[in-house]
Amino acid sequence: MNIGIIDADLLDKGTNYPNLALMKISAYKKEQGHFVNLLQSYNQFFNFDHVYISKVFSFTKIPEYILDKKNITIGGTGFFIDGGKNLDWRYEHHMPDYNLYLEYVNNKLVEGSSLRNFDYYTKYSLGFTTRGCFRKCNFCVNKKYDHPMAHSPVSEFLDTNRPYISLLDDNFLAFKDWERILDDIESTDKPFQFKQGLDIRLLTSKSAKRLSKTKYLGDFIFAFDYIKDRNLIEKKLNLWREYNHRTTKLYILCAFESQDEKDLVNIFERLKILMSYGCIPYLMRYQKYKDSIYKDIYIQLARWCNQPQFFKKMSFREFCEANQYYHKNKKTLCKAYKSMLDFEIMFPLIAKKYFNLKYEKINRYF
Ligand code: SF4
């Protein structure tokens, strides 16, 4: 059969991370003797006997006529909020097809894109060593399993020619045998990362010490989703800093519980804590921020927070002032400066308390 593979996220807005499920389906189908191709446009749809289509994001758009076709199989969290039916184990535990995206990457390089944009397609082995999470956070798609469980030994997805490993585990530290799995990962001697971050609330002296000694790739990433967890998070950040002084990033979820000034205060309170532990944030805006009257402030906060060179050097006020300084039309206000001023007029006390916070002044590890 002639089998087509559609990574719908890639064809819509683009993505810098390959779809692992599709890579596994491709590998299995090729092994069965089928011809498999990644579609680079929906125009190619009619050339195939059967098409597998997957999307990770619910907002990814696909042409309506596709879903009426009989010769398609759909999957992924973008279609099914709980991820839908599991992949058959023959696919799930198959070595991914690391060649699936090569033609796409080559075409992009010919068009002038930089190879660095495709590191996850060309340099990483990808897989889950564990799956599942017990927390069931409201905003998260990981609700299928009640607890984490071992999923794949690293050898199941390791491409020895690739220098790095990217792991997609949902909550690695929640798995009781995480040390054994870490032994397995480290036995490859390859630098690795947990792409989804680690659960800092589960950190212990043992795990902090052990992780700090690994060949961890890039920033360590944790999450600080709710201000109500502040005491626990601070305790764990203290513990982490006993063993580790590398760049540490925490996802800051916002606009989920509310999209008002209270939510903005909660963001700033969490940023202040991160500053004091020499950590950097990554503001994760829940889509509802777009409906907020403070939408512009959310956007400017993300522009400031999510670029470490700005977050580490400037207060929020300085960031907005710098935007105004470089604004081309000096007779008008840029969006950053205007949204800051508008908010300050409405909530002067909040502005006074938080707009001048500065990483290098508060960071106790500086
Ligand atoms: S801890 Fe992480 S993986 Fe687990 S449910 Fe919450 S957001 Fe999802």
Boltz pocket constraint, residues with backbone or C-beta under 6 A from the ligand:
constraints:
  - pocket:
      binder: B
      contacts: [[A, 133], [A, 134], [A, 135], [A, 136], [A, 137], [A, 140], [A, 141], [A, 142], [A, 170], [A, 171], [A, 199]]
      max_distance: 6.0
